[in-house]
Amino acid sequence: MSRNWTWNGGIQLELTFKMKEFADKIRISNLLSLERCTCVITPHN
């Protein structure tokens, strides 16, 4: 029973880590696209 719980917890931890990694990638690409937008906007000022 406890072994099964640890196994489930391990999978949950791995999933959470993968989700965080994925969220970080999205955040980074969003920041990069935002940077690109400001680079396009700034020359007009």
PDB file with SEQRES, HELIX, SHEET and CRYST1 records, atoms N, CA, C and O in Angstrom:
SEQRES   1 A   45  MET SER ARG ASN TRP THR TRP ASN GLY GLY ILE GLN LEU          
SEQRES   2 A   45  GLU LEU THR PHE LYS MET LYS GLU PHE ALA ASP LYS ILE          
SEQRES   3 A   45  ARG ILE SER ASN LEU LEU SER LEU GLU ARG CYS THR CYS          
SEQRES   4 A   45  VAL ILE THR PRO HIS ASN                                      
HELIX    1 AA1 SER A    2  ILE A   41  1                                  40    
HELIX    2 AA2 THR A   42  HIS A   44  5                                   3    
CRYST1    1.000    1.000    1.000  90.00  90.00  90.00 P 1           1          
ATOM      1  N   MET A   1       0.841  -1.204   0.000  1.00  0.00           N  
ATOM      2  CA  MET A   1       0.000   0.000   0.000  1.00  0.00           C  
ATOM      3  C   MET A   1       0.880   1.259   0.000  1.00  0.00           C  
ATOM      4  O   MET A   1       0.678   2.162  -0.812  1.00  0.00           O  
ATOM      5  N   SER A   2       1.835   1.309   0.897  1.00  0.00           N  
ATOM      6  CA  SER A   2       2.695   2.490   0.958  1.00  0.00           C  
ATOM      7  C   SER A   2       3.582   2.574  -0.291  1.00  0.00           C  
ATOM      8  O   SER A   2       3.906   3.665  -0.762  1.00  0.00           O  
ATOM      9  N   ARG A   3       3.965   1.414  -0.816  1.00  0.00           N  
ATOM     10  CA  ARG A   3       4.804   1.399  -2.012  1.00  0.00           C  
ATOM     11  C   ARG A   3       4.022   1.970  -3.199  1.00  0.00           C  
ATOM     12  O   ARG A   3       4.558   2.720  -4.015  1.00  0.00           O  
ATOM     13  N   ASN A   4       2.748   1.598  -3.274  1.00  0.00           N  
ATOM     14  CA  ASN A   4       1.876   2.094  -4.335  1.00  0.00           C  
ATOM     15  C   ASN A   4       1.717   3.611  -4.228  1.00  0.00           C  
ATOM     16  O   ASN A   4       1.712   4.318  -5.236  1.00  0.00           O  
ATOM     17  N   TRP A   5       1.588   4.101  -2.992  1.00  0.00           N  
ATOM     18  CA  TRP A   5       1.425   5.533  -2.771  1.00  0.00           C  
ATOM     19  C   TRP A   5       2.669   6.287  -3.243  1.00  0.00           C  
ATOM     20  O   TRP A   5       2.577   7.332  -3.887  1.00  0.00           O  
ATOM     21  N   THR A   6       3.849   5.720  -2.900  1.00  0.00           N  
ATOM     22  CA  THR A   6       5.103   6.355  -3.296  1.00  0.00           C  
ATOM     23  C   THR A   6       5.213   6.389  -4.810  1.00  0.00           C  
ATOM     24  O   THR A   6       5.650   7.382  -5.391  1.00  0.00           O  
ATOM     25  N   TRP A   7       4.805   5.279  -5.449  1.00  0.00           N  
ATOM     26  CA  TRP A   7       4.860   5.190  -6.903  1.00  0.00           C  
ATOM     27  C   TRP A   7       3.980   6.271  -7.525  1.00  0.00           C  
ATOM     28  O   TRP A   7       4.397   6.964  -8.453  1.00  0.00           O  
ATOM     29  N   ASN A   8       2.742   6.412  -7.000  1.00  0.00           N  
ATOM     30  CA  ASN A   8       1.825   7.443  -7.497  1.00  0.00           C  
ATOM     31  C   ASN A   8       2.393   8.835  -7.240  1.00  0.00           C  
ATOM     32  O   ASN A   8       2.325   9.710  -8.103  1.00  0.00           O  
ATOM     33  N   GLY A   9       2.947   9.032  -6.059  1.00  0.00           N  
ATOM     34  CA  GLY A   9       3.532  10.324  -5.718  1.00  0.00           C  
ATOM     35  C   GLY A   9       4.700  10.651  -6.626  1.00  0.00           C  
ATOM     36  O   GLY A   9       4.884  11.800  -7.027  1.00  0.00           O  
ATOM     37  N   GLY A  10       5.497   9.628  -6.952  1.00  0.00           N  
ATOM     38  CA  GLY A  10       6.640   9.827  -7.841  1.00  0.00           C  
ATOM     39  C   GLY A  10       6.197  10.261  -9.220  1.00  0.00           C  
ATOM     40  O   GLY A  10       6.795  11.149  -9.827  1.00  0.00           O  
ATOM     41  N   ILE A  11       5.142   9.625  -9.712  1.00  0.00           N  
ATOM     42  CA  ILE A  11       4.612   9.991 -11.027  1.00  0.00           C  
ATOM     43  C   ILE A  11       4.060  11.411 -10.979  1.00  0.00           C  
ATOM     44  O   ILE A  11       4.262  12.191 -11.910  1.00  0.00           O  
ATOM     45  N   GLN A  12       3.366  11.743  -9.900  1.00  0.00           N  
ATOM     46  CA  GLN A  12       2.788  13.076  -9.754  1.00  0.00           C  
ATOM     47  C   GLN A  12       3.899  14.127  -9.717  1.00  0.00           C  
ATOM     48  O   GLN A  12       3.780  15.185 -10.335  1.00  0.00           O  
ATOM     49  N   LEU A  13       4.979  13.829  -8.991  1.00  0.00           N  
ATOM     50  CA  LEU A  13       6.107  14.743  -8.908  1.00  0.00           C  
ATOM     51  C   LEU A  13       6.706  14.953 -10.288  1.00  0.00           C  
ATOM     52  O   LEU A  13       7.001  16.081 -10.682  1.00  0.00           O  
ATOM     53  N   GLU A  14       6.887  13.845 -11.029  1.00  0.00           N  
ATOM     54  CA  GLU A  14       7.482  13.921 -12.350  1.00  0.00           C  
ATOM     55  C   GLU A  14       6.605  14.748 -13.280  1.00  0.00           C  
ATOM     56  O   GLU A  14       7.103  15.549 -14.071  1.00  0.00           O  
ATOM     57  N   LEU A  15       5.283  14.544 -13.177  1.00  0.00           N  
ATOM     58  CA  LEU A  15       4.339  15.291 -14.013  1.00  0.00           C  
ATOM     59  C   LEU A  15       4.382  16.773 -13.670  1.00  0.00           C  
ATOM     60  O   LEU A  15       4.390  17.622 -14.561  1.00  0.00           O  
ATOM     61  N   THR A  16       4.409  17.083 -12.370  1.00  0.00           N  
ATOM     62  CA  THR A  16       4.455  18.478 -11.944  1.00  0.00           C  
ATOM     63  C   THR A  16       5.715  19.140 -12.470  1.00  0.00           C  
ATOM     64  O   THR A  16       5.679  20.284 -12.922  1.00  0.00           O  
ATOM     65  N   PHE A  17       6.847  18.410 -12.411  1.00  0.00           N  
ATOM     66  CA  PHE A  17       8.115  18.941 -12.892  1.00  0.00           C  
ATOM     67  C   PHE A  17       8.044  19.197 -14.391  1.00  0.00           C  
ATOM     68  O   PHE A  17       8.496  20.236 -14.873  1.00  0.00           O  
ATOM     69  N   LYS A  18       7.469  18.238 -15.132  1.00  0.00           N  
ATOM     70  CA  LYS A  18       7.341  18.394 -16.585  1.00  0.00           C  
ATOM     71  C   LYS A  18       6.423  19.564 -16.920  1.00  0.00           C  
ATOM     72  O   LYS A  18       6.687  20.318 -17.856  1.00  0.00           O  
ATOM     73  N   MET A  19       5.339  19.712 -16.150  1.00  0.00           N  
ATOM     74  CA  MET A  19       4.413  20.817 -16.386  1.00  0.00           C  
ATOM     75  C   MET A  19       5.094  22.153 -16.114  1.00  0.00           C  
ATOM     76  O   MET A  19       4.892  23.117 -16.852  1.00  0.00           O  
ATOM     77  N   LYS A  20       5.904  22.211 -15.050  1.00  0.00           N  
ATOM     78  CA  LYS A  20       6.619  23.436 -14.714  1.00  0.00           C  
ATOM     79  C   LYS A  20       7.611  23.767 -15.818  1.00  0.00           C  
ATOM     80  O   LYS A  20       7.748  24.922 -16.221  1.00  0.00           O  
ATOM     81  N   GLU A  21       8.308  22.726 -16.309  1.00  0.00           N  
ATOM     82  CA  GLU A  21       9.279  22.911 -17.378  1.00  0.00           C  
ATOM     83  C   GLU A  21       8.578  23.468 -18.615  1.00  0.00           C  
ATOM     84  O   GLU A  21       9.082  24.380 -19.271  1.00  0.00           O  
ATOM     85  N   PHE A  22       7.408  22.904 -18.923  1.00  0.00           N  
ATOM     86  CA  PHE A  22       6.617  23.321 -20.076  1.00  0.00           C  
ATOM     87  C   PHE A  22       6.147  24.764 -19.900  1.00  0.00           C  
ATOM     88  O   PHE A  22       6.196  25.560 -20.837  1.00  0.00           O  
ATOM     89  N   ALA A  23       5.691  25.093 -18.687  1.00  0.00           N  
ATOM     90  CA  ALA A  23       5.224  26.451 -18.399  1.00  0.00           C  
ATOM     91  C   ALA A  23       6.367  27.447 -18.541  1.00  0.00           C  
ATOM     92  O   ALA A  23       6.172  28.555 -19.041  1.00  0.00           O  
ATOM     93  N   ASP A  24       7.575  27.046 -18.095  1.00  0.00           N  
ATOM     94  CA  ASP A  24       8.740  27.914 -18.224  1.00  0.00           C  
ATOM     95  C   ASP A  24       9.057  28.165 -19.694  1.00  0.00           C  
ATOM     96  O   ASP A  24       9.390  29.287 -20.075  1.00  0.00           O  
ATOM     97  N   LYS A  25       8.952  27.114 -20.529  1.00  0.00           N  
ATOM     98  CA  LYS A  25       9.214  27.273 -21.961  1.00  0.00           C  
ATOM     99  C   LYS A  25       8.222  28.239 -22.580  1.00  0.00           C  
ATOM    100  O   LYS A  25       8.593  29.075 -23.404  1.00  0.00           O  
ATOM    101  N   ILE A  26       6.951  28.126 -22.182  1.00  0.00           N  
ATOM    102  CA  ILE A  26       5.916  29.026 -22.698  1.00  0.00           C  
ATOM    103  C   ILE A  26       6.207  30.454 -22.248  1.00  0.00           C  
ATOM    104  O   ILE A  26       6.100  31.395 -23.034  1.00  0.00           O  
ATOM    105  N   ARG A  27       6.574  30.606 -20.983  1.00  0.00           N  
ATOM    106  CA  ARG A  27       6.863  31.930 -20.435  1.00  0.00           C  
ATOM    107  C   ARG A  27       8.035  32.561 -21.178  1.00  0.00           C  
ATOM    108  O   ARG A  27       7.999  33.745 -21.511  1.00  0.00           O  
ATOM    109  N   ILE A  28       9.079  31.762 -21.439  1.00  0.00           N  
ATOM    110  CA  ILE A  28      10.264  32.265 -22.131  1.00  0.00           C  
ATOM    111  C   ILE A  28       9.913  32.691 -23.552  1.00  0.00           C  
ATOM    112  O   ILE A  28      10.331  33.757 -24.002  1.00  0.00           O  
ATOM    113  N   SER A  29       9.143  31.859 -24.265  1.00  0.00           N  
ATOM    114  CA  SER A  29       8.776  32.207 -25.638  1.00  0.00           C  
ATOM    115  C   SER A  29       7.855  33.426 -25.655  1.00  0.00           C  
ATOM    116  O   SER A  29       7.911  34.230 -26.585  1.00  0.00           O  
ATOM    117  N   ASN A  30       7.008  33.568 -24.633  1.00  0.00           N  
ATOM    118  CA  ASN A  30       6.149  34.749 -24.530  1.00  0.00           C  
ATOM    119  C   ASN A  30       6.992  35.996 -24.302  1.00  0.00           C  
ATOM    120  O   ASN A  30       6.734  37.044 -24.894  1.00  0.00           O  
ATOM    121  N   LEU A  31       8.004  35.879 -23.438  1.00  0.00           N  
ATOM    122  CA  LEU A  31       8.898  37.003 -23.177  1.00  0.00           C  
ATOM    123  C   LEU A  31       9.650  37.384 -24.442  1.00  0.00           C  
ATOM    124  O   LEU A  31       9.834  38.567 -24.729  1.00  0.00           O  
ATOM    125  N   LEU A  32      10.087  36.373 -25.202  1.00  0.00           N  
ATOM    126  CA  LEU A  32      10.825  36.629 -26.430  1.00  0.00           C  
ATOM    127  C   LEU A  32       9.948  37.331 -27.452  1.00  0.00           C  
ATOM    128  O   LEU A  32      10.400  38.258 -28.123  1.00  0.00           O  
ATOM    129  N   SER A  33       8.693  36.899 -27.580  1.00  0.00           N  
ATOM    130  CA  SER A  33       7.794  37.532 -28.548  1.00  0.00           C  
ATOM    131  C   SER A  33       7.435  38.947 -28.084  1.00  0.00           C  
ATOM    132  O   SER A  33       7.251  39.840 -28.910  1.00  0.00           O  
ATOM    133  N   LEU A  34       7.336  39.152 -26.776  1.00  0.00           N  
ATOM    134  CA  LEU A  34       7.085  40.489 -26.238  1.00  0.00           C  
ATOM    135  C   LEU A  34       8.268  41.395 -26.546  1.00  0.00           C  
ATOM    136  O   LEU A  34       8.093  42.559 -26.906  1.00  0.00           O  
ATOM    137  N   GLU A  35       9.489  40.844 -26.401  1.00  0.00           N  
ATOM    138  CA  GLU A  35      10.701  41.587 -26.692  1.00  0.00           C  
ATOM    139  C   GLU A  35      10.706  42.012 -28.155  1.00  0.00           C  
ATOM    140  O   GLU A  35      11.047  43.147 -28.489  1.00  0.00           O  
ATOM    141  N   ARG A  36      10.322  41.076 -29.019  1.00  0.00           N  
ATOM    142  CA  ARG A  36      10.282  41.348 -30.448  1.00  0.00           C  
ATOM    143  C   ARG A  36       9.296  42.482 -30.737  1.00  0.00           C  
ATOM    144  O   ARG A  36       9.558  43.347 -31.574  1.00  0.00           O  
ATOM    145  N   CYS A  37       8.160  42.466 -30.034  1.00  0.00           N  
ATOM    146  CA  CYS A  37       7.143  43.502 -30.233  1.00  0.00           C  
ATOM    147  C   CYS A  37       7.685  44.864 -29.826  1.00  0.00           C  
ATOM    148  O   CYS A  37       7.500  45.844 -30.547  1.00  0.00           O  
ATOM    149  N   THR A  38       8.354  44.936 -28.676  1.00  0.00           N  
ATOM    150  CA  THR A  38       8.881  46.215 -28.210  1.00  0.00           C  
ATOM    151  C   THR A  38       9.993  46.691 -29.135  1.00  0.00           C  
ATOM    152  O   THR A  38      10.150  47.894 -29.344  1.00  0.00           O  
ATOM    153  N   CYS A  39      10.769  45.758 -29.692  1.00  0.00           N  
ATOM    154  CA  CYS A  39      11.829  46.123 -30.630  1.00  0.00           C  
ATOM    155  C   CYS A  39      11.221  46.750 -31.878  1.00  0.00           C  
ATOM    156  O   CYS A  39      11.789  47.671 -32.464  1.00  0.00           O  
ATOM    157  N   VAL A  40      10.062  46.240 -32.276  1.00  0.00           N  
ATOM    158  CA  VAL A  40       9.380  46.768 -33.460  1.00  0.00           C  
ATOM    159  C   VAL A  40       8.749  48.120 -33.134  1.00  0.00           C  
ATOM    160  O   VAL A  40       8.721  49.014 -33.979  1.00  0.00           O  
ATOM    161  N   ILE A  41       8.246  48.266 -31.918  1.00  0.00           N  
ATOM    162  CA  ILE A  41       7.542  49.493 -31.529  1.00  0.00           C  
ATOM    163  C   ILE A  41       8.524  50.638 -31.244  1.00  0.00           C  
ATOM    164  O   ILE A  41       8.272  51.776 -31.641  1.00  0.00           O  
ATOM    165  N   THR A  42       9.631  50.350 -30.566  1.00  0.00           N  
ATOM    166  CA  THR A  42      10.532  51.421 -30.127  1.00  0.00           C  
ATOM    167  C   THR A  42      11.069  52.302 -31.253  1.00  0.00           C  
ATOM    168  O   THR A  42      11.114  53.516 -31.057  1.00  0.00           O  
ATOM    169  N   PRO A  43      11.478  51.792 -32.413  1.00  0.00           N  
ATOM    170  CA  PRO A  43      12.006  52.684 -33.450  1.00  0.00           C  
ATOM    171  C   PRO A  43      11.035  53.792 -33.869  1.00  0.00           C  
ATOM    172  O   PRO A  43      11.463  54.852 -34.324  1.00  0.00           O  
ATOM    173  N   HIS A  44       9.738  53.549 -33.716  1.00  0.00           N  
ATOM    174  CA  HIS A  44       8.753  54.550 -34.103  1.00  0.00           C  
ATOM    175  C   HIS A  44       8.744  55.738 -33.142  1.00  0.00           C  
ATOM    176  O   HIS A  44       8.276  56.818 -33.502  1.00  0.00           O  
ATOM    177  N   ASN A  45       9.262  55.547 -31.910  1.00  0.00           N  
ATOM    178  CA  ASN A  45       9.197  56.616 -30.913  1.00  0.00           C  
ATOM    179  C   ASN A  45      10.187  57.713 -31.153  1.00  0.00           C  
ATOM    180  O   ASN A  45      10.240  58.676 -30.388  1.00  0.00           O  
TER     181      ASN A  45                                                      
END                                                                             
